[in-house]
Amino acid sequence: MRKFITAEEAINLLPDSDYVHTFFNVPFGLLGADWSREDVIDKFKTSDRIELTGEQARGLGHGLAVYNNDTKKQSEILFVETDMKKLISFDPDEEVEDAD
């Protein structure tokens, strides 16, 4: 089941650090980069959708997917690192492995 959240809820799920890891799932693999916390928050506030991710992305520690309504390709979705303990508290129905 797809679960969408607000920008404010997403901000509360970020790790407590100045930089947040992100990745795009491009055709040749995962393309990752660290974004400033401020840039991630701006992305949340300017995007149409913030969705809780599934098992695979959560397994990589990235519990948020951010995109716009006109997104057509998987490679246009930004996956954002989350504090997995906060995510489990926020979404207790989902099991997340290695939430240390």
N, C-alpha and C positions, 0 to 999 in steps of 0.2 A: 504494500500500500504506500503510495506517495504521501509524504508529509512536508508541507510548506510552512515556513516560519517567517517572522518579521525580521527586519534589519536589527532591531534592538535585541531580539532573542538571539540572533546569530552573534552579535557582538559579545554577548554574555558567555558564549561558548568558545571564544577564542582563548588560546593559551596566554598566560601572563608573561608576555615578552614583547620587545620592541619590533621583532620581525616574525613573520608567520610564513610557514612553508606552503606553497601552492603548487598545483600541477595541472597541465592540460593533457588529455589523453589523445595524442596525435597519432596518425596512422603508423608511424615508425616506432612508437613506444610512448613512454611518459616523459613530458618535458616539464621539469620542475624548476622553481625559483623561489627565493625568499622575497616577500613583499613587506614593506613597512606596515606596521599595524594600522597607521593612518590611511594608507592606500587601500588596504583591505576593507576598512570601515567605509571609505568613500565608495568602493565597488558595491558593497552591500546596499548602500543608500541610493545608488543610481541604477541598480539592476531591477528587473521586473520580478524575478523569482529567486528565492533561496530555498533550497530543498535539502532535507536530511538525506544523506547518501545510504547506499546499501552496504552489504557485508564486505564486499571487496575493497571499496574505498575506505571504509571504516577500519578494515584490517591494516591499512596503510596509515592510519591516524588522521584521515581527512574525512570528517563527518558532514561537511557542507558542500553543496554544489550550487554555483551561482551562475545565472544566465538570464537572457531576455526572452520575451515572448516570441520574437522572430528567429530565435536560434534554430538552425536546421541541422547542424553537424555536432556530433559528440565532441569533436576537437575544439568547439567554441565554448564549452562548459568549463568554468574554473572550479577546481576542487581545492578546498581550503582546509588546512590543518585545524584541528579542534583539540580542546582539552577533553580527553576521553572520559575522565571522571565526571566532568560537568555534563557531558553529553548523556552519559548513563543516567544521571539524576534527572535530566530534562526529558529523556525518552526511555524510561525504564522497561518498556515492552520489548526493546531491541537488545539482543545479546551482542556484546562487543568483547572480542578476545583481547588479552594483554592490555587491559585498561589501567595498568600501573602508572 
